[in-house]
């Protein structure tokens, strides 16, 4: 399976389960086998009821995308809160390698994978300005990323892929315009 590891955080990887490849939108969550591969890749607990897990992931992804895209104007906070309340959780503490480690667990174990993603979202917003979660500026890309650049002006999900494509396209247009102007003058 072709997994795009762009984003920098598990919940942003969920946003990036939709992407454009060869001009077509691909949605990893549309197919249960591809979804299972994605969950396995990110070591997310898989539910016995894969279809219910898929529906919950689609809902969560949609809410988080709208939250990122509309953070300052029309954030879907009531919808996010309603979604969270529908998945009752509790805190758990374990001893791992001599350290106490806290984790959130779902009352219904079928939702533990979802809770892992939600916990990652909470960890991110505790330490990161949500307005620095951005969608790639390349017109043919729909991936999101955490802008951790010093100046906060990162525009591309990946400079090698989208940034270079954009710069090469602009260069080509500039060269083409110069040739056209030169041909007109002759």
C-alpha positions as CSV (number, residue, x, y, z in Angstrom):
1,X,0.0,0.0,0.0
2,X,1.2,3.5,-0.9
3,X,1.0,5.5,2.4
4,X,1.9,9.2,2.4
5,X,3.8,10.0,5.6
6,X,3.2,13.7,5.4
7,X,1.8,15.5,8.4
8,X,4.0,15.0,11.4
9,X,1.3,13.7,13.7
10,X,-1.0,10.7,13.8
11,X,-4.3,12.7,13.6
12,X,-2.9,14.7,10.6
13,X,-2.1,11.4,9.0
14,X,-5.8,10.6,9.4
15,X,-6.6,13.8,7.5
16,X,-4.2,12.6,4.8
17,X,-6.0,9.4,4.2
18,X,-7.5,11.3,1.3
19,X,-5.0,12.4,-1.4
20,X,-4.7,13.0,-5.1
21,X,-2.6,10.6,-7.2
22,X,-2.4,10.8,-11.0
23,X,-5.2,13.3,-11.0
24,X,-7.6,11.1,-9.0
25,X,-8.7,11.4,-5.4
26,X,-7.8,8.3,-3.4
27,X,-9.5,7.6,-0.1
28,X,-7.8,5.0,2.0
29,X,-10.9,4.7,4.2
30,X,-13.2,3.8,1.4
31,X,-11.8,0.3,1.3
32,X,-11.7,-1.9,4.4
33,X,-8.5,-3.7,3.4
34,X,-6.7,-0.4,2.7
35,X,-8.0,1.0,6.0
36,X,-6.7,-2.1,7.8
37,X,-3.3,-1.6,6.1
38,X,-3.3,2.0,7.2
39,X,-4.3,1.1,10.8
40,X,-1.6,-1.6,10.9
41,X,1.1,0.8,9.5
42,X,0.4,3.3,12.2
43,X,0.0,0.6,14.9
44,X,-3.6,1.6,15.7
45,X,-5.7,-1.0,17.3
46,X,-8.2,-2.5,14.9
47,X,-11.8,-3.1,15.9
48,X,-13.6,-6.4,15.4
49,X,-16.3,-4.3,13.7
50,X,-14.3,-2.8,10.9
51,X,-17.2,-1.1,9.2
52,X,-18.2,0.7,12.4
53,X,-14.5,1.7,12.9
54,X,-14.4,3.0,9.3
55,X,-17.6,5.1,9.8
56,X,-16.1,6.6,13.0
57,X,-12.8,7.4,11.3
58,X,-14.6,9.1,8.4
59,X,-16.7,11.2,10.8
60,X,-13.7,12.1,12.9
61,X,-11.6,13.0,9.8
62,X,-14.4,15.2,8.4
63,X,-14.8,17.0,11.7
64,X,-11.0,17.6,12.1
65,X,-10.6,18.8,8.5
66,X,-13.4,21.3,9.1
67,X,-11.9,22.3,12.4
68,X,-8.5,23.0,10.7
69,X,-10.0,24.7,7.7
70,X,-12.4,26.9,9.7
71,X,-10.5,27.3,13.0
72,X,-11.0,31.1,13.4
73,X,-14.4,31.4,11.8
74,X,-16.8,28.5,12.1
75,X,-15.1,25.6,13.9
76,X,-17.3,22.6,14.3
77,X,-16.7,22.3,18.1
78,X,-20.2,21.2,19.0
79,X,-19.9,18.4,16.5
80,X,-16.5,17.4,17.8
81,X,-17.7,17.4,21.4
82,X,-20.8,15.4,20.5
83,X,-18.5,12.9,18.7
84,X,-16.2,12.7,21.8
85,X,-19.2,12.2,24.1
86,X,-20.4,9.3,22.0
87,X,-17.2,7.5,22.7
88,X,-16.9,7.3,26.6
89,X,-13.4,7.1,27.8
90,X,-11.4,6.6,31.0
91,X,-7.7,7.3,31.9
92,X,-5.4,4.3,32.4
93,X,-1.9,4.3,33.9
94,X,0.7,1.7,33.2
95,X,4.3,1.1,34.2
96,X,6.5,0.9,31.1
97,X,10.3,0.5,31.4
98,X,10.2,1.9,34.9
99,X,8.1,5.0,33.9
100,X,4.5,5.7,34.6
101,X,2.6,6.2,31.4
102,X,-0.9,7.6,31.1
103,X,-3.3,6.7,28.3
104,X,-6.9,7.2,27.5
105,X,-8.9,4.1,26.8
106,X,-12.4,3.6,25.5
107,X,-15.1,2.1,27.7
108,X,-16.0,0.1,24.6
109,X,-12.7,-1.5,23.5
110,X,-13.9,-1.3,19.9
111,X,-13.1,2.4,20.0
112,X,-9.5,2.2,21.4
113,X,-7.9,2.8,18.0
114,X,-10.0,5.9,17.5
115,X,-9.1,7.1,21.0
116,X,-5.4,6.8,20.1
117,X,-6.0,9.3,17.3
118,X,-8.0,11.6,19.5
119,X,-5.4,11.5,22.2
120,X,-2.8,12.5,19.6
121,X,-5.0,15.4,18.6
122,X,-5.2,16.5,22.2
123,X,-1.4,16.2,22.7
124,X,-0.9,18.3,19.6
125,X,-3.2,21.1,20.6
126,X,-1.6,21.2,24.1
127,X,1.7,22.1,22.5
128,X,1.1,23.4,19.0
129,X,-1.0,26.3,17.6
130,X,-3.8,24.7,15.5
131,X,-3.5,27.6,13.0
132,X,-0.1,26.1,12.0
133,X,-1.8,23.0,10.7
134,X,-2.1,23.7,7.0
135,X,-3.1,22.3,3.7
136,X,-0.5,22.1,1.0
137,X,-0.5,25.2,-1.2
138,X,0.1,23.2,-4.4
139,X,-3.1,23.2,-6.5
140,X,-3.0,19.5,-7.1
141,X,-2.4,18.4,-3.5
142,X,-4.9,18.1,-0.7
143,X,-2.5,16.9,2.1
144,X,-2.2,18.6,5.5
145,X,0.9,19.1,7.6
146,X,2.1,20.7,10.9
147,X,4.1,23.8,10.1
148,X,6.9,23.5,12.6
149,X,9.1,25.9,10.6
150,X,10.7,28.7,12.7
151,X,8.9,31.5,10.8
152,X,5.6,29.7,10.4
153,X,5.5,30.2,6.6
154,X,5.8,26.7,5.3
155,X,3.6,26.2,2.3
156,X,4.2,22.7,1.0
157,X,3.5,19.3,2.5
158,X,6.8,18.2,1.1
159,X,9.3,20.6,-0.6
160,X,10.7,17.8,-2.9
161,X,7.3,16.9,-4.2
162,X,5.0,19.9,-4.2
163,X,7.3,22.8,-3.6
164,X,9.6,21.8,-6.5
165,X,6.7,21.1,-8.8
166,X,5.3,24.6,-8.2
167,X,8.7,26.3,-8.6
168,X,9.4,24.3,-11.8
169,X,6.0,25.2,-13.2
170,X,6.5,28.9,-12.4
171,X,10.0,28.8,-14.0
172,X,8.5,27.1,-17.1
173,X,5.8,29.8,-17.4
174,X,8.4,32.5,-17.0
175,X,10.7,31.0,-19.7
176,X,7.7,30.5,-22.0
177,X,6.6,34.1,-21.6
178,X,10.1,35.4,-22.4
179,X,10.2,33.2,-25.5
180,X,6.8,34.5,-26.6
181,X,7.9,38.1,-26.0
182,X,11.1,37.5,-27.9
183,X,9.3,35.9,-30.8
184,X,6.9,38.9,-31.0
185,X,9.9,41.3,-31.2
186,X,11.5,39.5,-34.1
